[in-house]
Amino acid sequence: MVIKPPPHLAYDLTAIIKLALSEDVGGQGDVTCMATIPADMEVEAHFLAKEDGIIAGIALAETIFNEVDPSLMVEWSQKDGDYVHKGLKFGKVHGRALNIVRA
């Protein structure tokens, strides 16, 4: 028999992500980004290790990017649990700049 956790916001990751995004940018979006980044600008951004450490949270990051814009293309060269050195590029995301910044 499987016992499921009770319905609660803490168990609904998508709801938490939506809540965080709505608190951060609201319904209108980030005013500064909208004023300085062209809406149709496409970019490629890299994930860069700021310090030596262990990768964690890739699935969460992908969920957030997908919630913001399902067309964003995310690639990883490392996986959760991998050790990385300061300065290593361990992933990248390609798509609309405004949505990458929003995520």
N, C-alpha and C positions, 0 to 999 in steps of 0.2 A: 504494500500500500504506500502510495506517495502522498505526503502531506505538503500541500502548497502553502506558501506564505499568505497571510491575510492581505486583502486589497488595501494598499496604502501607497501614498505618493512615493515613499522611499523605495518601493519595489517596482515602480513604473519608470524605467529609465527614460523612455521617450517623453513622458510627461515632465520629468525634471529638466530635460534638455529644452523642451518648448518653453517652460517657465523661465529658465535662465536666459534664453534668447529674447523672450519678450521683455524681461527686465532690463536687458542690456541695450537693445535697439528699439524696443517698442514697435508700434505699428508703422511708424514712418521710416525707420532706419536711422543709422548714425549720420547726423547732419554734416559733420566735418568730412566724412568719407564721401558722402554724396556730392559735396561741393568741390572736392578735389580729385576724385577718381572718375574718369568717364564710365558711364554705365555699360558700354559695350567693350571695355578694355579686357582682353584676355591675357593672363600671365601664367607663369610657372613659378611656384614658390617651393623652397626646399626646407625640410626639417633638419636643423643643425643642432648637434649636441653642444650645449653651452659648457658642460663639464663632463668628466668621466662619470659613467653611471650605468644603470640597467634600464633598458627600454620597458615601459609599462604603459598601458592605456591605448594601444593601437585600435582595438575594437571600439572603444568609446569614441576615439577621434573619428573613425569612419562613420559611426552612427551620427555624430554631430554634423560632419560634412554632408552626409546624405539628407539629414533633416533640413539643412540650410538650402542645399541645391543638389538634387540627385544627379545632375549632369557633371558635377565636379569629378575629375579623374584623379584618384589617389593611388600611389604606388609606394611600396615599402621595400627597402633593401635589407632590413633587419626585422626581427619579430620580438614580441614580448619575451622578456627574460634574457635577451642578448646583451652582452656587455658592449658599451660604446666608449670611445675615447673622445675627449674634447675636440671639437672641430669636424667630427664626422658627419657627413650628410647621410641621413638614414632613411629618407623618404622624400616624396615630392607630391605636390597637388597642382593640377592644371585646370583652369577655368576662368570664369568671370572674377576679376580682381575684387569687386565689391563683396561678392559672396565668400571669397576666401578670407578676406578681412573680417567679415561678419562672423564666420565660423570660428 
